Amino acid sequence: MYNIIKRRYWYFALSGLVIVPGLVAMVISTMQFGTPLRLGIDFTGGTIQELRFDQPIQPGPVREVFVRLGYTDTVVQTSGDNQTAVIRSKFLDDQAKVQVQSQLRTDIGPFTERSFDAVGPSIGGEVTQAASTAVIAAAIALLVFIWFAFRKVPNPFRYGVCAIIAMIHDLLVVTGLFSLFGLLFGWEADSLFLTAVLTVIGFSVQDTIVVFDRIRENTPKRRGETYLTIVNRSLLETIVRSLSIQLTAVFVLASILMFGGATIMQFVTVLLIGMLSGTYSSLFNAVPLLVVWEQGEVGAFLRRLFRRPAQASAS
């Protein structure tokens, strides 16, 4: 039987290599924009409009129109043919919208409005609060559910904590890489990003519970085996199922990413990264972390860590 758990610290190291660059990107983003992620109008409040001009345009002149009218934080992006402009600006009421679009027609040229979405600052604040509440509520519900469902297994509380740590791992991977993409490509977090993150949480939790449930089933059946052997056997029994589901989801998301267009590209990318991370964390973070805790390796490591400085100072 192949020993997957044996290399558990290598799995933790790989997770660290993925998470650390994202954390660095979040620190840089906080220094530049005041938040770990570049936030879209769904969170900050503002206006996003898509305009189709009759002739090719450049982002600079369009932005100058907004700057002259007092909207200095406006961001303008154009499509491949340079005729469609996506414009993000501060909140525009009906009167300001008419003023801005009239000036654009005068200075730039005629256009057709394809979409116009405005979110007030108060609504943006409510979305931010709702997102935080949803994540916290999911973590509490997960802990209570696993503690109750695994109450006949020794130390059921540890199963819930390990599942939450795996969930936090996935959140850090997704938000960290999205923050990095925000610095590199100007990506902004919006309501679709929140939807993708909550979907990733659900996927990660589901996969983790499946593996934990197999450990719960095998524990009374194989009383003569060590805990590490039981866990390793349970992983091998569920890994094919997890990877099969993962590959199916990856193929579908990759197809949507290639042919779905730019509108949903960020949403699908977050889902793709999150599902890859969710499968990895369920198999190679949550379960090995449970083994480390059950084996008392954390305490032993801390004792060795703090004993060495004490011995050095004594000598």
C-alpha positions as CSV (number, residue, x, y, z in Angstrom):
1,M,0.0,0.0,0.0
2,Y,1.5,3.3,-1.1
3,N,2.2,5.6,1.8
4,I,0.7,9.0,0.9
5,I,0.8,10.4,4.4
6,K,4.5,9.8,4.7
7,R,5.3,13.0,2.7
8,R,2.9,15.2,4.6
9,Y,5.4,18.0,5.3
10,W,6.2,18.2,1.6
11,Y,2.5,18.9,0.9
12,F,2.5,21.6,3.5
13,A,5.6,23.2,1.9
14,L,4.0,23.2,-1.5
15,S,0.9,25.0,-0.1
16,G,3.2,27.5,1.4
17,L,5.0,28.1,-1.9
18,V,1.6,28.9,-3.5
19,I,0.2,31.0,-0.7
20,V,3.2,33.2,0.1
21,P,3.4,35.0,-3.3
22,G,-0.4,35.7,-3.0
23,L,0.1,37.2,0.5
24,V,2.9,39.4,-0.8
25,A,0.6,40.6,-3.6
26,M,-2.1,41.3,-1.1
27,V,0.3,43.4,1.0
28,I,1.4,45.4,-2.1
29,S,-2.2,45.8,-3.2
30,T,-3.1,47.1,0.3
31,M,-0.2,49.7,0.1
32,Q,-1.4,50.8,-3.4
33,F,-5.2,50.6,-3.2
34,G,-5.9,50.4,0.5
35,T,-7.4,46.9,0.3
36,P,-5.8,43.4,-0.3
37,L,-7.9,43.1,-3.5
38,R,-8.7,45.7,-6.1
39,L,-12.4,46.1,-5.5
40,G,-15.0,46.6,-8.2
41,I,-18.1,48.8,-7.9
42,D,-20.1,46.0,-6.3
43,F,-18.0,46.6,-3.2
44,T,-16.8,50.2,-3.4
45,G,-19.8,51.8,-5.1
46,G,-19.5,53.4,-8.6
47,T,-20.5,53.0,-12.2
48,I,-19.5,50.7,-15.0
49,Q,-20.7,51.3,-18.5
50,E,-19.9,49.7,-21.8
51,L,-20.1,51.9,-24.9
52,R,-19.8,50.9,-28.5
53,F,-18.4,53.8,-30.6
54,D,-18.9,54.1,-34.4
55,Q,-15.2,54.5,-35.0
56,P,-12.0,53.3,-33.3
57,I,-11.0,55.2,-30.1
58,Q,-8.2,55.4,-27.6
59,P,-8.6,55.1,-23.8
60,G,-6.7,58.4,-23.1
61,P,-9.1,60.9,-24.7
62,V,-12.1,59.1,-23.2
63,R,-10.6,59.3,-19.7
64,E,-9.8,63.0,-20.2
65,V,-13.5,63.7,-20.7
66,F,-14.2,62.2,-17.2
67,V,-11.3,63.9,-15.6
68,R,-12.4,67.4,-16.9
69,L,-15.8,66.7,-15.3
70,G,-14.2,65.8,-11.9
71,Y,-14.1,62.0,-12.1
72,T,-10.3,61.6,-11.7
73,D,-10.4,57.9,-10.7
74,T,-11.9,56.7,-14.0
75,V,-10.5,53.6,-15.7
76,V,-11.1,53.0,-19.4
77,Q,-10.5,49.8,-21.2
78,T,-11.0,49.1,-24.9
79,S,-11.7,45.9,-26.8
80,G,-9.6,44.4,-29.6
81,D,-11.1,46.5,-32.3
82,N,-10.8,49.7,-30.2
83,Q,-14.5,50.5,-30.7
84,T,-15.9,49.2,-27.5
85,A,-15.0,50.9,-24.2
86,V,-15.6,49.6,-20.7
87,I,-15.5,52.6,-18.3
88,R,-15.4,52.4,-14.5
89,S,-15.9,55.6,-12.6
90,K,-17.4,57.0,-9.4
91,F,-21.1,56.8,-8.9
92,L,-23.1,58.7,-11.6
93,D,-26.7,59.6,-11.0
94,D,-29.1,60.2,-13.9
95,Q,-28.1,63.8,-14.3
96,A,-24.4,63.1,-14.2
97,K,-24.8,60.2,-16.7
98,V,-26.5,62.5,-19.2
99,Q,-23.8,65.1,-18.8
100,V,-20.9,62.7,-19.2
101,Q,-22.4,60.9,-22.2
102,S,-23.3,64.1,-23.9
103,Q,-19.7,65.3,-23.5
104,L,-18.4,62.0,-24.9
105,R,-20.5,62.4,-28.0
106,T,-19.3,65.9,-28.5
107,D,-15.6,65.2,-27.9
108,I,-15.2,61.6,-29.0
109,G,-18.0,60.7,-31.3
110,P,-21.4,58.9,-31.5
111,F,-21.8,55.6,-29.6
112,T,-24.4,53.1,-28.5
113,E,-24.8,52.3,-24.8
114,R,-24.6,48.5,-24.4
115,S,-24.8,48.4,-20.6
116,F,-24.9,50.7,-17.6
117,D,-24.6,49.5,-14.0
118,A,-24.5,51.8,-11.0
119,V,-24.1,50.8,-7.4
120,G,-24.3,53.3,-4.5
121,P,-21.6,53.4,-1.8
122,S,-24.1,52.1,0.8
123,I,-25.0,49.1,-1.3
124,G,-21.3,48.4,-1.8
125,G,-20.7,48.4,1.9
126,E,-23.6,46.0,2.4
127,V,-22.2,43.6,-0.1
128,T,-18.8,43.7,1.7
129,Q,-20.5,43.0,5.1
130,A,-22.6,40.2,3.6
131,A,-19.5,38.5,2.1
132,S,-17.7,38.5,5.4
133,T,-20.7,37.2,7.3
134,A,-21.2,34.4,4.8
135,V,-17.7,33.1,5.2
136,I,-17.8,33.3,9.0
137,A,-21.2,31.6,9.1
138,A,-20.0,28.8,6.8
139,A,-17.0,28.1,9.0
140,I,-19.1,28.0,12.2
141,A,-21.8,25.7,10.5
142,L,-19.0,23.5,9.2
143,L,-17.4,23.1,12.6
144,V,-20.7,22.3,14.3
145,F,-21.8,19.8,11.6
146,I,-18.6,17.9,11.6
147,W,-18.4,17.8,15.4
148,F,-21.9,16.3,15.5
149,A,-21.5,13.9,12.6
150,F,-18.2,12.6,13.9
151,R,-19.1,12.6,17.6
152,K,-18.5,8.8,17.9
153,V,-14.9,9.2,16.6
154,P,-12.2,10.1,19.0
155,N,-11.5,13.9,19.0
156,P,-14.3,14.9,16.6
157,F,-13.5,18.6,17.2
158,R,-10.2,18.1,15.4
159,Y,-11.9,17.0,12.2
160,G,-13.9,20.2,12.1
161,V,-10.9,22.4,12.8
162,C,-8.8,20.7,10.1
163,A,-11.7,21.1,7.6
164,I,-11.8,24.8,8.4
165,I,-8.1,25.1,8.0
166,A,-8.3,23.5,4.6
167,M,-11.1,25.9,3.7
168,I,-9.0,28.9,4.8
169,H,-6.1,27.5,2.7
170,D,-8.4,27.6,-0.4
171,L,-9.5,31.1,0.4
172,L,-5.9,32.3,0.7
173,V,-4.9,30.6,-2.6
174,V,-7.9,32.1,-4.5
175,T,-7.7,35.6,-3.0
176,G,-3.9,35.7,-3.1
177,L,-3.7,34.7,-6.8
178,F,-6.6,37.1,-7.6
179,S,-4.7,39.9,-5.9
180,L,-1.7,39.1,-8.0
181,F,-3.8,39.1,-11.1
182,G,-5.2,42.5,-10.0
183,L,-1.7,43.9,-9.9
184,L,-0.6,42.4,-13.2
185,F,-3.8,42.6,-15.2
186,G,-6.0,45.1,-13.4
187,W,-8.6,42.5,-12.2
188,E,-11.2,43.8,-9.8
189,A,-13.3,41.7,-7.3
190,D,-17.0,42.0,-7.9
191,S,-20.2,40.0,-7.0
192,L,-19.2,37.2,-9.4
193,F,-15.9,36.9,-7.6
194,L,-17.8,36.5,-4.3
195,T,-20.1,33.9,-6.0
196,A,-17.0,31.9,-7.2
197,V,-15.4,32.0,-3.7
198,L,-18.5,30.7,-2.0
199,T,-18.7,27.9,-4.6
200,V,-15.1,27.0,-3.9
201,I,-15.8,26.8,-0.2
202,G,-18.7,24.5,-0.8
203,F,-16.6,22.3,-3.1
204,S,-13.7,22.1,-0.6
205,V,-15.9,21.3,2.3
206,Q,-17.7,18.5,0.4
207,D,-14.5,16.8,-0.7
208,T,-13.0,17.1,2.8
209,I,-16.0,15.5,4.5
210,V,-16.0,12.6,2.0
211,V,-12.4,11.7,3.0
212,F,-13.1,12.2,6.7
213,D,-16.2,10.1,6.5
214,R,-14.2,7.2,5.1
215,I,-11.7,7.5,8.0
216,R,-14.7,7.4,10.3
217,E,-16.0,4.2,8.6
218,N,-12.6,2.4,8.6
219,T,-11.7,3.3,12.3
220,P,-14.0,0.6,13.9
221,K,-13.4,-1.9,11.1
222,R,-9.6,-2.0,11.4
223,R,-8.9,-1.8,15.1
224,G,-5.6,-3.7,14.7
225,E,-4.1,-1.1,12.4
226,T,-2.4,2.1,13.5
227,Y,-4.2,5.4,13.0
228,L,-1.7,6.4,10.3
229,T,-2.4,3.2,8.3
230,I,-6.1,3.7,8.6
231,V,-5.9,7.3,7.4
232,N,-3.6,6.3,4.5
233,R,-6.0,3.5,3.5
234,S,-8.9,5.9,3.6
235,L,-7.1,8.3,1.3
236,L,-6.3,5.7,-1.2
237,E,-9.9,4.5,-1.3
238,T,-11.2,8.0,-2.0
239,I,-8.5,9.6,-4.1
240,V,-9.7,8.1,-7.4
241,R,-13.2,9.5,-6.8
242,S,-11.9,12.9,-5.9
243,L,-9.6,13.2,-8.9
244,S,-12.2,11.9,-11.3
245,I,-14.7,14.6,-10.2
246,Q,-11.9,17.1,-10.3
247,L,-10.9,16.3,-13.9
248,T,-14.5,16.4,-15.0
249,A,-14.9,19.9,-13.5
250,V,-11.5,21.0,-14.9
251,F,-12.4,20.0,-18.5
252,V,-15.7,21.8,-18.4
253,L,-14.2,25.0,-16.8
254,A,-11.3,25.0,-19.2
255,S,-13.7,24.8,-22.2
256,I,-15.8,27.7,-20.8
257,L,-12.6,29.7,-20.2
258,M,-11.4,29.2,-23.8
259,F,-14.8,29.8,-25.5
260,G,-16.9,31.7,-23.0
261,G,-15.6,35.2,-23.7
262,A,-14.0,37.9,-21.6
263,T,-17.2,38.7,-19.6
264,I,-17.0,35.6,-17.4
265,M,-13.2,34.9,-17.7
266,Q,-12.4,36.1,-14.2
267,F,-15.3,34.2,-12.7
268,V,-14.3,30.9,-14.4
269,T,-10.6,31.4,-13.6
270,V,-11.4,31.8,-9.9
271,L,-13.6,28.6,-10.0
272,L,-10.8,26.7,-11.8
273,I,-8.1,27.7,-9.3
274,G,-10.4,27.1,-6.4
275,M,-11.4,23.6,-7.4
276,L,-7.8,22.6,-8.0
277,S,-6.9,24.0,-4.6
278,G,-10.0,22.5,-3.0
279,T,-9.1,19.0,-4.2
280,Y,-5.5,19.4,-3.1
281,S,-6.3,20.8,0.3
282,S,-8.9,18.0,1.0
283,L,-6.4,15.2,0.2
284,F,-3.1,16.7,1.0
285,N,-3.7,19.3,3.7
286,A,-6.8,18.5,5.8
287,V,-6.0,14.8,6.2
288,P,-2.2,15.1,6.8
289,L,-2.9,17.9,9.3
290,L,-5.3,15.6,11.1
291,V,-2.5,13.0,11.3
292,V,0.0,15.5,12.6
293,W,-2.4,16.6,15.3
294,E,-3.4,13.1,16.3
295,Q,0.2,11.9,16.4
296,G,1.2,14.9,18.6
297,E,3.8,16.1,16.1
298,V,2.9,19.7,16.6
299,G,3.7,19.7,20.3
300,A,6.9,17.7,19.7
301,F,8.0,20.2,17.0
302,L,7.3,23.2,19.3
303,R,9.2,21.6,22.2
304,R,12.2,21.0,20.0
305,L,12.0,24.5,18.6
306,F,12.0,26.2,21.9
307,R,14.3,23.8,23.7
308,R,17.2,24.6,21.3
309,P,17.4,28.4,22.0
310,A,17.1,27.6,25.8
311,Q,19.9,25.1,25.6
312,A,22.0,27.5,23.6
313,S,21.6,30.3,26.1
314,A,22.3,27.9,29.0
315,S,25.6,26.8,27.4
